[in-house]
Amino acid sequence: MNARFDRIGLGRFAGSGERLARAVTIASVSFGRSLLWLLAAIIVGCGVWMLLPLSKGNSAEPVKSGPVKSDVAAIEPAPPGNAAAAVSPIAEAQAPAAAELDRLKISSQTWRRGGLGSKALVTFTLRNDNDYAVKDLEIVCAFTRRDGSHLTDRSRVLADTVTMKSRKTFARIPVGFINVNGDQAKCSLVAAQRT
C-alpha cells in the first residue's frame, strides 16, 4: 500500500519541478526587463532635468556685493529757493536706517555640509560694537575649490536681532546649495538695519 502512495505522490510532483523552473525563468526575465525600463526612465528624467533652466536661487553667477541700495530713491539737495523739492518728513521716516558695518564684525566662522552634502551650513559669531541693536543681517558666503579658485557665492538675510555692545552666535545657518567641489568658505556681512 505504501508503494502505491509513493507512485501517486511522485507522479503528481514530477512535472512541478519543470513548471517551477519555467516560472522562475519567466519571473527573472520580466524582473530584468522591469529594471531596464526603470533605468531608461531614470536616464530620460536626468536628461530632462539637465535641460531645465537654473532657478534664481541656484544660479552659478556670483552675488555682486556693493553698496546697499535703499528702497527710497536718492533725493538730491534742493536749491536754496526751491521749497517744492524739499524732502518731506514722511519720506525720511519711511527710509530704513542702515547700520554702520565697520562696527559689526564676524569674529569666528566655520561651515560644514548638510542635506546629503549639497547644502552649506554656516556657523559664525557676530560682534556688534555699535551703541544700538541691529537686525536683518545680510551675509554673503564665497565658496572656493581646494586650489583657491572661486566657485560660487550664496547670500542669506537673517531676521534676527543682535543687541548693542554684544555678540551672538548663529549655529548651522543654511545658506544654500553648493557645488560638490566646494572646499572653503569665507562669509562677510553685507548689510544690516538699525532697530
Disulfide bonds with the S-S distance in Angstrom:
Cys141-Cys187 2.04
